């Protein structure tokens, strides 16, 4: 014969376990794209957004760790359009003193706070087969420096 206390304990144990299992699928807090945030890619390049205008105009800086202009913040301008679970962004840098420009296009995820970007770097020279370089990087949000 099962005692009422044992039934109650078994039921409470089941409720606790079911609740824990359901909690595993809960979404993490979302991180909306905003000014004051920074991201870093796998090469150590740091992107910092200083302003996002109501129309989506972005300003900020990019600091690369290699090549011409390394470790010197370079001004960026671009655009951001947020919708639903993320947004679309594009930004460009005129590498001061380097005779080149780079443009990135990406999709931002509010769920992860990161974005995967495709980029094109164009060198100021006579047109040549190797005058434009392309690639892809993942930018991961840096912890807040508060």
Secondary structure, DSSP 8 states (H G I E B T S, - for coil): ---HHHHHHHHHHHHHHHHHHHHTT---------TT-EEEETT--EEEEEEE-TT-EEEEEEE-SSSTTTTS-EEEEEEEEEETTEEEEEEEEEETTTTEEEEEEEEEETTTTEEEEEEEEEESSS--TTSEEEEEEEEEE-----
